[in-house]
Amino acid sequence: MKGAMPPRQFMVPGPGGPMPPPQQFGLVETRPPLAAVLRPRFNIPGLHPSAAAASAAGKIASTYDLVEPMRFLYVHVVKARDLPAVSAAGTIDPFVEVKLGNFKGTTPVLGANHHPSWQQVFAFSATHLQAHVLEVAVKAKDLAGGDDLIGRVGFDLSEVPIRVPPDSPLAPQWYRLEAKRGEKLPRGEIMLSVWLGTQADEAFPDAWHSDAHAAAGPAAVASTRAKVYFSPKLVYLRVAAIGAQDLVPHDTSRPMNACVKLQLAGQTRRTRPGAPPGTLNPIWNEEFMFVVSEPFDEPLFVTVEDRVGPGRDEPLGRIMLPLNAAMPRHDHFGKPVEPRWYSLGRPSDDPDKKEGKFASKIQLRMSLDFGYHVLDESTYYSSDLQPSSKHTRKPSIGILELGILGARNLIPMKGKDGRTTDAYCVAKYGPKWVRTRTILNTLNPQWNEQYTWEVFDPCTVITVVVFDNNQIGKNGDVRDESIGKVRIRLSTLETDRVYTHFYPLLALKHSGLKKTGELHLAVRFTCTAWVNMIALYGRPLLPKMHYTQPISVMQLDYLRHQAMQCVAARLSRAEPPLRREVVEYILDVGSHMFSLRRSKANFYRITSLFCGFAATAKWYDGIRSWRNPITTVLVHMLFLILICYPELILPTIFLYMFMIGLWNYRYRPRHPPYMDTKLCHAEFTNQDELDEEFDSFPSSRPADIVRMRYDRLRSVGGRVQTVVGDLATQGERAHALLSWRDPRATAIFIFLSLVVAIVLYVTPFQVLLVIAMLYLLRHPRFRSRMPSVPFNFYRRLPAKSDMLL
């Protein structure tokens, strides 16, 4: 874009000068000149710095202190009156053209209107000001070619007033139109207002921005504006199909296999055939759950069908139930939901045909469970844990503030079109989604937009993604391309501290891991209720109904997928829409699919948990091997003291943990967590594994590739099978101690158990501990390298491995 300024670089000085370049996928801490951490500065040409600048800075710092102030020239075109006719028919099709240097914005054309009203705001970035005069021209559309100038109004930028919220909006004024040479026209006036402001102005979100001057058409312009969205209120609908009476089969010569089909807005569930088979009064007793959203305008269709054959079902009766027929449940203490009988309507292909008497009935139990939280995100990085019912929600404990400053070094997404990237950000926390404006054709966009959320639980995650806007200059439905994602867990943040970092944007594609840029964010978590926040750490993560009436894992996964679809469908109907691919990318729709890379990452995560046990075992081996005799003697003394004074064991353990935690405070993390490429094994994955991860379901790859991947999965499964079998073998050997599967081994064990019981009864317990300690920590010269007798005895016990085919 013409006149675009290079991005500002921020480096944290080290003790010996500037810091060295960070790692490729690392986090970079910055110190931008924000009002939250520095003295505010607000310099506007023509305004005395000692007077209005300081007060303006203080006002903007009250709400926009996590971003840098950006100056804009606002032009509010309200309406015009008494415009002269330009056509032979005595009509005029007026529109307004606002021009500042090389940037030009136009209002819509209003046909045959001498007193048009536009109510449109234009915003020109101060970094793009290339002229000292603002020109507002009223023109008439000429279909024959060219536009006729009706009149114009000019403004000197040095005379434009400055406005900073919370000042009241500037009152628009009437201006007499002038001809090209400057003389006043006898007819025609335009009402408008012009002022200098910042992104804190309430006109900023809906204004036409000079950054989006290349967007053609109202839909393209609307897709570049900043908007705030809210997810629909989701509720679980519980439906239990109990039974039916007096069903009328179509064919009485064969037994009837009746089942129930439930349909609700694309969600379909079926019961098994009723019991007993062939009866006209079947019993099902099956319960299903659906995801519904307010205002609950989708009805539930219940159809009783007779299963004639595979894939063939004949309807026996149908009923449409509104969702207000379901009983609302806000907690598990309410009275139980009573089942009700509903009359079935006879199915007919002709809707105008009058139905006769039909006595078949179905018994259903329906309830709207407001006490659950409808999961549309994974519980591991969920941003909202509140129940659907307002009566059982927890109070707010704080405020989360996010400043989306900008990005740098984005990859060009439209290189084939001769452009770079049209980037915008979307952030989600709780039910609130925010979308920044789109900055066109730049690899270093500067948004400087700030947003705020209420926090109800600190153990939640905010997600910020960057997308490339493909709705500008494209025909048809073109998907927006993702650039990268950032997640920040609130519980890892210190309260009242401003975190400013460049977060790496990473994209995992078929070709491998690629860094697509860096996102500059400022984050602050402010706690307003310390007691409530501390108490939350002892409360359940989810609402009570998830524990008193739990939902199975398989059903919860299905309901989460349906909730994602509901949220994506609702937000895609907004204006401008928050596109489905953006919602699915934030909610991680495909996270449940198999990935060999993620399987490896989870396996190494598990093995890393045993590092502490391995370190303890290594330390113990060093003690019992007398590698450091002084340390071994000290351990002996400590052990003897604890045996003589057993009441000191638990205080010593907890004091030790306190001292470790106090020591580790010096090495606590100083920055928020970010995407770890080594942890997720993204750097070490080959192309075939990535191609398998991004494959569709069912697979669309050739048969030989699918066969190769299946064989690889079989080999991995064989190793897992061996490990599981070894674990089962050890457990079966322990069970064989007293099961007399090996009579000699069981006889030896019970005889030794009797001897040990007598010895333990007559010998003080402390003496036994001292003997056991001295035996385990004996010097290596008194130790043999052969396995011990208990180990040999246990290895000889029988298992069920020899009983397997």
C-alpha positions in Angstrom: 0.0 0.0 0.0 1.2 3.4 -0.8 2.6 5.4 2.1 2.7 2.4 4.4 5.3 2.7 7.2 7.7 -0.1 8.1 6.8 -2.0 11.3 8.4 -0.8 14.5 10.9 -3.3 15.9 11.2 -3.8 19.7 14.1 -5.5 21.3 14.8 -6.0 25.0 18.3 -4.9 25.9 20.5 -7.4 27.6 23.2 -6.8 30.1 25.9 -6.5 27.4 23.8 -4.7 24.7 21.0 -5.9 22.4 19.8 -9.5 22.8 20.9 -12.1 20.2 18.3 -13.1 17.6 15.7 -15.5 19.1 15.2 -19.0 18.0 13.1 -19.6 15.0 10.1 -20.8 16.8 10.7 -19.0 20.1 8.9 -16.2 22.0 10.2 -12.6 21.8 9.5 -10.2 24.7 9.0 -6.6 23.7 8.6 -3.3 25.4 6.2 -1.2 23.2 5.3 2.3 24.4 2.0 1.4 25.9 0.0 3.6 28.3 -0.2 0.7 30.8 3.5 0.5 31.3 4.8 3.9 30.2 3.7 7.5 30.5 1.1 8.1 27.7 2.1 10.1 24.7 -0.4 11.5 22.2 1.1 14.0 19.7 -1.2 15.5 17.0 0.1 18.2 14.7 -1.4 21.6 15.5 -2.2 20.7 19.2 -0.1 22.3 21.9 1.7 19.4 23.7 1.4 20.8 27.2 -2.4 21.3 27.1 -4.8 19.1 25.2 -2.3 16.3 24.4 -1.8 15.3 28.0 -5.5 15.2 28.7 -6.3 13.3 25.6 -3.6 10.8 26.4 -5.1 10.3 29.8 -8.5 9.7 28.4 -7.3 7.1 25.9 -5.2 5.4 28.5 -8.3 4.7 30.6 -9.7 2.2 28.1 -7.0 1.7 25.4 -3.9 1.3 27.5 -2.7 -2.0 26.0 -2.3 -0.6 22.4 -0.5 2.2 20.8 -2.8 5.2 19.9 -3.4 5.4 16.2 -4.7 8.7 14.7 -7.5 8.7 12.2 -9.2 11.5 10.2 -12.9 10.8 10.5 -15.5 12.1 8.0 -19.2 11.5 8.8 -21.3 12.0 5.8 -24.9 12.4 7.1 -27.1 13.6 4.3 -27.7 16.3 1.6 -30.7 18.5 0.6 -32.0 20.5 -2.2 -29.7 18.9 -4.8 -30.3 20.2 -8.4 -31.5 17.9 -11.2 -29.0 16.9 -13.8 -31.1 14.7 -16.1 -33.8 15.7 -18.7 -36.3 13.9 -16.5 -35.6 16.3 -13.6 -34.0 13.6 -11.4 -30.6 12.9 -9.8 -28.8 9.8 -8.6 -26.4 11.3 -6.0 -23.4 9.8 -4.2 -20.6 11.3 -2.2 -16.9 10.9 -2.9 -14.4 11.6 -0.1 -10.9 12.1 -1.3 -7.6 12.6 0.6 -4.5 12.4 -1.4 -4.4 9.0 -3.2 -7.2 7.5 -1.1 -10.8 7.8 -2.1 -14.0 6.5 -0.6 -17.6 6.7 -2.0 -21.0 6.3 -0.5 -23.7 4.1 -2.2 -25.7 5.7 -5.1 -29.2 6.7 -4.1 -31.5 6.7 -7.2 -33.8 9.6 -7.9 -33.4 11.4 -4.6 -32.9 15.2 -4.2 -32.6 14.8 -0.4 -30.5 11.7 0.1 -29.3 10.3 3.5 -26.2 8.2 3.7 -25.1 8.1 7.4 -21.6 6.8 6.6 -18.3 7.3 8.3 -14.9 7.3 6.6 -11.6 6.9 8.5 -8.3 7.8 7.0 -5.2 6.6 8.8 -2.8 9.4 9.8 0.1 7.4 8.6 -1.4 7.6 5.1 -2.1 11.4 5.0 -0.6 12.5 1.7 -2.3 15.9 1.4 -3.3 18.9 3.5 -6.8 19.3 2.1 -9.7 17.0 2.4 -12.2 17.1 -0.5 -15.8 16.0 -0.2 -17.6 16.0 -3.5 -21.3 15.3 -4.3 -21.7 13.6 -7.7 -24.4 12.3 -9.8 -24.2 8.9 -11.4 -24.3 8.9 -15.2 -25.1 5.5 -16.8 -23.8 6.8 -20.1 -20.3 7.1 -18.8 -18.6 9.3 -16.3 -20.0 11.1 -13.3 -21.3 14.6 -13.1 -19.9 16.9 -10.3 -22.7 18.6 -8.4 -20.5 20.5 -5.9 -17.8 20.1 -3.4 -16.6 21.1 0.1 -12.9 21.4 1.1 -11.3 21.2 4.6 -7.8 22.3 5.7 -6.5 19.5 7.9 -4.8 22.1 10.2 -8.2 23.4 11.1 -9.8 20.1 11.9 -10.8 19.7 15.5 -9.6 16.9 17.8 -12.0 14.6 19.6 -11.1 11.9 22.1 -13.7 9.8 23.9 -15.5 10.1 26.3 -16.2 13.4 24.7 -19.7 13.6 23.1 -19.8 13.0 19.3 -19.1 16.0 17.2 -22.3 17.6 15.9 -22.6 17.6 12.1 -23.1 20.9 10.3 -24.6 22.0 7.0 -22.2 23.2 4.3 -23.1 25.0 1.1 -21.7 23.2 -2.0 -19.1 25.0 -4.1 -18.2 24.8 -7.7 -14.8 23.9 -8.9 -13.6 27.5 -8.9 -14.8 28.0 -5.3 -18.0 30.0 -5.8 -21.1 29.0 -3.8 -23.8 27.2 -5.7 -27.4 28.6 -5.5 -28.7 25.2 -4.5 -27.4 22.1 -2.7 -26.1 21.6 0.9 -24.5 18.7 2.6 -24.4 17.8 6.3 -21.2 16.3 7.6 -18.7 16.4 10.4 -14.9 16.1 10.3 -12.6 15.4 13.3 -9.3 13.8 14.3 -9.6 10.9 16.7 -8.1 7.5 17.6 -9.2 3.9 17.4 -11.0 4.5 20.7 -13.7 6.4 18.8 -17.1 4.7 18.7 -17.3 5.4 15.0 -14.1 3.3 14.4 -15.7 -0.3 14.1 -18.3 0.7 11.4 -16.2 3.2 9.5 -14.9 2.7 5.9 -11.1 2.6 6.4 -8.5 3.7 4.0 -6.7 0.5 4.8 -9.5 -1.3 3.0 -9.7 1.1 0.0 -9.0 -1.8 -2.4 -12.2 -3.7 -1.3 -14.8 -3.5 -4.1 -18.5 -3.8 -3.2 -20.5 -3.5 0.0 -20.0 -7.2 0.9 -16.2 -6.9 0.5 -16.1 -3.7 2.6 -18.2 -5.3 5.3 -15.8 -8.2 5.5 -12.9 -5.9 6.4 -14.6 -4.3 9.5 -14.0 -5.1 13.1 -16.9 -6.9 14.7 -17.9 -8.6 18.0 -19.9 -11.9 17.9 -21.5 -14.0 20.6 -22.0 -17.8 20.5 -25.6 -18.9 20.8 -26.8 -20.2 24.1 -26.6 -24.0 23.8 -28.5 -26.5 25.9 -28.7 -30.3 26.0 -32.0 -31.8 25.1 -32.5 -35.3 26.8 -35.1 -37.5 25.1 -36.0 -41.0 26.4 -38.0 -43.3 24.1 -39.7 -45.6 26.6 -42.4 -47.5 24.6 -45.4 -47.5 22.3 -48.9 -48.9 22.3 -51.3 -50.2 19.6 -49.0 -49.9 16.6 -50.6 -50.8 13.3 -48.2 -52.7 11.0 -48.4 -52.4 7.2 -47.9 -56.1 6.7 -49.5 -58.5 9.3 -48.0 -61.6 7.7 -44.5 -61.0 9.2 -43.4 -60.0 12.7 -42.9 -56.3 13.3 -39.5 -54.8 14.3 -40.4 -51.3 15.5 -37.7 -48.7 16.2 -37.8 -44.9 16.9 -36.1 -42.3 14.8 -35.5 -38.9 16.4 -34.6 -35.9 14.2 -33.6 -32.4 15.3 -32.0 -29.9 12.9 -29.7 -32.3 11.2 -29.1 -34.5 14.3 -30.6 -38.0 13.8 -30.6 -40.8 16.4 -32.3 -44.3 16.2 -33.2 -46.9 18.8 -32.8 -50.6 18.5 -35.8 -52.7 17.6 -38.3 -52.9 20.4 -38.6 -55.8 22.8 -40.2 -58.4 22.7 -39.8 -58.9 18.9 -43.0 -58.8 16.9 -45.1 -57.1 19.5 -47.5 -54.3 18.8 -46.5 -52.7 22.2 -42.7 -52.5 22.0 -40.5 -51.3 24.8 -37.2 -49.5 24.1 -36.1 -47.6 27.2 -33.3 -45.8 25.4 -32.1 -42.3 26.1 -30.6 -39.8 23.7 -29.2 -36.3 24.0 -29.2 -33.5 21.4 -27.7 -30.0 21.3 -30.2 -27.2 20.8 -29.8 -23.4 20.8 -32.0 -20.6 21.7 -34.6 -19.5 20.7 -35.5 -23.2 20.4 -37.4 -22.7 17.2 -36.4 -26.1 15.7 -39.0 -28.9 16.4 -38.3 -32.5 17.3 -39.6 -35.0 14.8 -40.4 -38.5 16.2 -41.1 -41.3 13.8 -41.9 -44.9 14.6 -40.6 -47.2 11.8 -40.9 -50.8 11.0 -37.6 -52.3 9.9 -38.6 -54.3 6.8 -35.0 -55.2 5.7 -31.5 -53.8 5.6 -31.8 -50.2 4.7 -35.6 -50.4 4.4 -37.9 -48.8 7.0 -41.6 -48.2 6.7 -43.0 -45.4 8.9 -45.8 -46.5 11.3 -46.5 -43.1 12.9 -45.0 -39.6 13.2 -45.3 -36.6 15.5 -43.7 -33.2 15.6 -43.0 -31.8 19.1 -41.9 -28.2 19.9 -39.0 -27.9 22.3 -41.2 -26.0 24.8 -42.9 -29.4 25.5 -39.7 -30.4 27.3 -39.4 -29.8 31.0 -36.5 -27.4 31.9 -34.0 -28.7 34.5 -31.6 -26.3 36.1 -30.0 -28.7 38.6 -30.2 -32.3 39.7 -32.2 -31.5 42.9 -35.5 -30.8 41.0 -38.3 -33.2 40.8 -37.9 -36.1 38.3 -39.2 -35.6 34.8 -42.4 -37.6 34.3 -42.9 -39.5 31.0 -45.8 -38.5 28.8 -47.9 -40.3 26.2 -48.2 -38.7 22.7 -50.6 -39.6 20.0 -48.9 -40.6 16.7 -50.2 -39.2 13.4 -50.6 -41.6 10.5 -47.8 -41.0 8.0 -49.1 -39.8 4.6 -47.3 -38.8 1.4 -50.2 -36.4 0.7 -50.1 -33.5 3.2 -53.6 -32.3 2.1 -55.2 -35.7 2.7 -57.4 -35.7 5.8 -56.1 -38.2 8.3 -58.5 -40.7 9.9 -58.6 -42.0 13.4 -55.3 -43.3 14.6 -55.0 -44.7 18.1 -51.2 -45.5 18.2 -49.3 -43.8 21.0 -45.7 -43.4 22.1 -44.3 -42.7 25.6 -41.5 -40.1 25.8 -39.6 -38.3 28.5 -38.1 -35.0 27.5 -36.1 -32.4 29.4 -33.9 -29.4 28.6 -30.9 -29.8 30.9 -29.7 -26.2 31.6 -27.4 -27.5 34.4 -24.8 -28.8 32.0 -22.1 -26.8 30.2 -22.4 -27.6 26.5 -18.8 -28.3 25.4 -17.9 -26.9 22.0 -14.2 -26.9 22.8 -11.9 -29.5 24.3 -11.9 -29.5 28.1 -8.1 -29.3 28.0 -8.2 -25.8 26.5 -11.7 -24.6 27.1 -12.5 -20.9 27.4 -15.9 -21.3 29.1 -17.0 -23.7 31.9 -20.2 -22.0 32.9 -23.5 -23.9 32.9 -26.3 -23.0 30.5 -28.5 -21.9 33.4 -28.0 -18.4 34.6 -29.2 -19.3 38.1 -26.3 -21.6 38.9 -23.4 -19.6 37.3 -20.5 -18.4 39.4 -19.7 -14.7 39.9 -17.0 -13.0 37.9 -13.5 -13.0 39.5 -11.7 -10.7 37.1 -11.1 -9.1 33.8 -9.0 -10.2 30.8 -7.7 -7.5 28.5 -6.1 -8.3 25.1 -4.4 -5.8 22.9 -3.8 -7.1 19.4 -0.9 -4.8 18.4 0.1 -6.2 15.0 2.1 -8.8 13.2 5.4 -9.0 11.3 7.0 -11.1 8.6 3.8 -12.8 7.5 4.1 -15.0 4.5 2.5 -13.8 1.3 -0.8 -15.7 0.8 -1.7 -14.1 -2.5 1.6 -14.2 -4.4 -0.1 -15.7 -7.5 -2.4 -12.7 -7.6 0.4 -10.1 -7.4 -0.5 -9.2 -3.8 0.8 -10.1 -0.3 -1.6 -10.8 2.5 -5.0 -9.4 3.7 -4.7 -10.3 7.4 -7.2 -10.1 10.2 -7.3 -11.6 13.7 -10.1 -13.5 15.5 -10.0 -14.0 19.3 -12.3 -16.2 21.4 -12.8 -16.4 25.1 -16.1 -17.7 26.5 -19.1 -17.0 24.3 -17.5 -13.7 23.0 -15.7 -13.7 19.7 -13.9 -10.6 18.4 -12.6 -9.9 14.9 -10.2 -7.1 14.0 -10.4 -5.1 10.8 -8.6 -6.4 7.8 -5.4 -4.7 6.8 -5.0 -5.1 3.1 -1.9 -6.0 1.1 0.8 -5.9 3.8 3.1 -8.4 5.5 3.4 -6.3 8.6 -0.2 -5.2 9.6 -0.7 -2.9 12.6 -4.2 -3.3 14.2 -3.8 -1.8 17.7 -7.2 -2.9 18.8 -8.1 -3.8 22.4 -10.8 -6.1 23.8 -12.1 -7.0 27.2 -13.7 -10.2 28.6 -15.1 -11.1 32.0 -13.3 -14.0 33.7 -15.3 -16.6 35.7 -12.6 -19.2 36.0 -8.8 -18.8 35.8 -8.2 -22.3 34.5 -9.4 -21.3 31.0 -7.6 -20.5 27.7 -8.0 -17.7 25.2 -7.4 -18.5 21.6 -6.2 -15.9 19.0 -5.9 -16.9 15.3 -4.7 -15.0 12.2 -6.5 -15.5 8.8 -6.0 -14.2 5.3 -9.2 -12.6 4.0 -10.1 -14.1 0.6 -13.5 -12.2 0.2 -11.9 -9.2 -1.4 -11.9 -9.2 -5.2 -13.0 -12.8 -5.4 -16.1 -14.2 -7.0 -18.0 -17.1 -5.3 -17.5 -18.7 -2.0 -13.8 -18.8 -1.3 -12.4 -20.1 2.0 -10.2 -17.8 4.1 -6.8 -19.3 4.7 -5.4 -19.8 8.2 -2.0 -18.3 9.0 -1.5 -19.4 12.6 -2.9 -19.8 16.1 -1.9 -18.7 19.7 -3.3 -20.1 22.9 -2.7 -18.5 26.3 -3.8 -20.1 29.6 -5.0 -17.5 32.1 -3.8 -19.5 35.2 -0.2 -19.1 34.0 -0.4 -15.3 34.1 0.5 -13.1 37.0 -2.3 -10.8 38.0 -2.0 -7.1 37.0 1.0 -7.7 34.9 1.2 -6.7 31.2 2.7 -9.4 29.0 3.9 -8.1 25.6 5.4 -10.7 23.3 5.8 -11.6 19.7 4.2 -15.1 19.4 5.3 -17.4 16.6 2.6 -18.3 14.1 3.1 -21.9 13.0 1.4 -23.8 10.2 1.6 -27.6 9.9 1.1 -28.5 6.2 1.7 -31.5 4.0 5.2 -30.3 3.3 6.1 -29.9 7.0 6.2 -27.3 9.7 6.5 -23.7 8.6 6.7 -20.4 10.4 4.2 -18.0 8.9 5.0 -14.9 10.9 4.8 -13.5 14.4 1.8 -12.0 16.2 2.3 -9.1 18.6 0.0 -9.3 21.6 -0.4 -7.5 24.9 -2.2 -9.4 27.7 -3.3 -8.5 31.2 -5.4 -10.5 33.7 -6.8 -8.4 36.5 -8.3 -10.2 39.5 -11.3 -8.4 41.3 -12.2 -11.2 43.8 -9.2 -12.9 45.3 -11.1 -15.0 47.8 -13.4 -16.4 45.1 -10.5 -17.1 42.8 -8.6 -19.1 45.4 -11.8 -21.0 46.3 -12.3 -22.0 42.7 -9.2 -24.2 42.9 -11.1 -26.5 45.2 -14.3 -26.7 43.2 -15.2 -29.0 40.3 -14.1 -27.8 36.9 -17.5 -28.5 35.3 -21.0 -27.8 36.7 -22.4 -30.3 39.2 -24.7 -32.1 36.8 -21.6 -33.4 34.9 -20.8 -35.4 38.0 -24.2 -36.3 39.4 -25.5 -37.4 36.0 -22.4 -38.0 34.0 -22.4 -38.3 30.2 -20.4 -41.1 28.6 -17.2 -40.2 26.8 -18.5 -41.4 23.4 -21.7 -39.4 23.7 -19.9 -36.3 24.9 -17.6 -36.4 21.9 -20.6 -36.7 19.6 -22.4 -33.8 21.3 -19.2 -31.7 21.1 -19.2 -32.2 17.4 -22.9 -31.2 17.1 -22.2 -28.1 19.3 -19.4 -27.0 17.0 -21.8 -27.3 14.0 -24.5 -25.2 15.8 -22.0 -22.5 16.7 -20.5 -22.4 13.2 -24.0 -22.3 11.5 -25.2 -19.5 13.8 -22.1 -17.3 13.4 -22.0 -17.8 9.6 -25.4 -16.2 9.4 -24.2 -13.0 11.0 -23.5 -9.9 8.9 -20.7 -9.8 8.1 -20.4 -13.6 8.7 -17.7 -15.2 10.9 -16.9 -17.9 8.4 -17.2 -21.6 9.2 -13.6 -22.4 8.5 -12.6 -19.8 11.1 -14.9 -21.2 13.8 -13.8 -24.8 13.0 -10.1 -23.8 13.2 -10.5 -22.1 16.6 -12.6 -25.0 18.0 -10.3 -27.7 16.6 -12.9 -29.7 14.8 -10.5 -32.4 13.6 -8.6 -32.8 16.9 -10.2 -36.2 17.6 -8.9 -37.8 14.3 -5.9 -40.2 14.5 -2.5 -38.7 14.1 0.7 -40.7 14.4 2.6 -37.5 15.3 0.2 -36.7 18.1 0.4 -40.3 19.3 4.2 -40.0 19.5 3.9 -36.7 21.3 1.5 -38.1 23.9 3.7 -41.2 24.4 6.8 -39.1 25.1 4.7 -36.9 27.4 3.9 -40.0 29.4 7.5 -41.1 29.5 8.6 -37.7 30.6 6.4 -38.0 33.7 8.5 -40.9 34.9 11.7 -38.8 34.8 11.3 -38.0 38.5 11.0 -41.7 39.3 14.0 -42.4 37.2 16.0 -39.7 38.9 14.9 -41.1 42.3 15.9 -44.6 41.3 19.3 -43.3 40.1 19.9 -41.5 43.3 18.9 -44.6 45.3 21.3 -46.7 43.2 24.1 -44.3 44.0 23.3 -44.5 47.7 23.2 -48.3 47.8 26.3 -48.5 45.7 28.3 -46.3 48.1 29.5 -44.1 45.3 29.7 -41.2 47.7 30.3 -42.7 51.2 29.6 -39.4 53.0 26.1 -39.1 51.4 25.3 -42.7 52.1 26.3 -42.4 55.8 24.1 -39.2 56.1 21.2 -41.1 54.5 21.7 -43.9 57.0 21.6 -41.4 59.9 18.5 -39.6 58.5 16.7 -42.9 58.1 17.6 -44.0 61.7 16.3 -40.6 63.0 13.0 -41.0 61.2 12.6 -44.6 62.4 13.2 -43.5 66.0 10.9 -40.5 65.7 8.2 -41.6 63.2 6.1 -38.5 63.9 8.7 -36.5 61.9 8.1 -38.4 58.7 5.2 -36.5 57.3 6.4 -33.0 58.5 9.8 -33.7 56.8 8.1 -34.7 53.5 5.9 -31.6 53.4 8.8 -29.3 54.5 10.9 -30.8 51.8 8.2 -30.0 49.2 7.9 -26.5 50.5 11.6 -25.9 50.2 11.7 -27.3 46.6 8.8 -25.0 45.6 10.5 -22.1 47.2 13.8 -22.9 45.5 12.0 -23.3 42.1 10.4 -19.8 42.4 13.6 -18.3 41.1 13.3 -20.4 37.9 9.6 -19.8 37.4 8.4 -19.1 33.8 8.6 -15.4 33.0 6.5 -15.5 29.8 3.1 -17.1 28.8 3.1 -20.6 27.2 3.1 -20.9 23.5 3.1 -23.6 20.8 6.1 -25.9 21.5 7.2 -27.5 18.3 9.5 -30.0 20.0 6.7 -31.2 22.4 4.2 -31.8 19.6 6.9 -33.5 17.4 6.2 -31.1 14.6 9.8 -30.6 13.7 10.7 -34.3 13.4 7.7 -35.7 11.5 8.2 -37.0 7.9 5.9 -36.1 5.0 4.1 -39.4 4.9 2.9 -39.1 8.5 1.8 -35.5 7.8 -0.1 -36.7 4.7 -1.8 -39.3 6.8 -2.7 -36.7 9.4 -4.3 -34.4 6.8 -6.1 -37.2 4.9 -9.9 -37.1 4.8 -12.1 -39.6 6.6 -12.7 -42.0 5.0 -9.3 -42.1 3.3 -9.0 -40.7 -0.2 -5.5 -42.0 -0.8 -4.6 -44.9 -3.3 -4.9 -48.5 -2.1 -1.2 -49.2 -1.9 -0.6 -46.2 0.4 -3.5 -47.1 2.6 -2.2 -50.7 2.8 1.3 -49.5 3.8 -0.2 -47.2 6.5 -2.3 -50.1 7.8 0.7 -52.4 8.0 2.6 -49.6 9.9 -0.4 -49.2 12.3 -0.4 -53.0 12.8 3.3 -53.0 13.7 2.7 -50.2 16.2 -0.3 -51.9 17.6 1.8 -55.1 18.0 4.2 -53.3 20.2 1.4 -51.9 22.3 -0.2 -55.3 22.4 3.1 -56.8 23.8 3.3 -54.1 26.5 -0.3 -54.6 27.6 0.3 -58.4 27.6 3.3 -58.0 29.9 1.3 -55.9 32.3 -1.5 -58.5 32.3 1.1 -61.3 32.9 2.5 -59.5 36.0 -1.0 -59.0 37.4 -1.9 -62.7 36.8 1.3 -63.8 38.6 0.3 -61.8 41.6 -3.2 -63.4 41.5 -1.6 -66.9 41.2 0.0 -66.5 44.7 -3.1 -67.7 46.4 -5.1 -69.3 43.6 -3.3 -72.8 43.8 -2.7 -72.8 40.1 0.8 -73.9 41.0 0.2 -75.9 44.2 3.8 -76.0 45.3 4.3 -72.2 44.8 1.1 -71.4 46.7 2.1 -73.8 49.5 5.5 -72.2 49.8 4.0 -68.7 49.8 1.3 -69.4 52.5 3.9 -71.1 54.7 6.3 -68.2 54.4 3.3 -65.8 55.1 2.7 -67.7 58.4 6.4 -67.4 59.4 6.5 -63.7 58.5 3.3 -63.1 60.5 4.9 -64.7 63.6 8.2 -62.8 63.1 6.3 -59.4 62.7 4.3 -60.2 65.8 7.2 -60.8 68.1 9.6 -58.3 66.7 9.2 -54.5 67.1 8.4 -52.8 63.9 11.2 -50.3 64.2 13.8 -53.1 64.5 12.4 -54.6 61.3 12.7 -51.3 59.5 16.3 -50.9 60.6 17.2 -54.4 59.4 15.4 -53.9 56.1 17.2 -50.6 55.6 20.6 -52.0 56.4 20.0 -54.9 54.1 18.9 -52.7 51.1 21.7 -50.2 51.6 24.5 -52.8 52.3 27.9 -52.3 50.7 28.4 -53.7 47.1 30.9 -56.2 48.3 28.1 -58.0 50.3 25.9 -58.0 47.2 25.5 -60.4 44.4 24.7 -59.6 40.8 22.3 -62.5 40.5 18.5 -61.9 40.9 17.1 -62.0 44.4 15.1 -65.0 45.7 11.8 -63.1 45.8 12.3 -62.0 42.2 13.1 -65.5 41.1 10.1 -66.9 42.9 7.7 -64.3 41.4 9.0 -64.9 37.8 8.2 -68.6 38.2 4.6 -68.1 39.0 2.1 -69.1 36.3 0.1 -66.7 34.1 -2.6 -67.2 31.5 -0.3 -66.4 28.6 -0.1 -70.2 27.8 -3.9 -70.3 27.5 -4.1 -67.9 24.6 -4.4 -69.1 21.0 
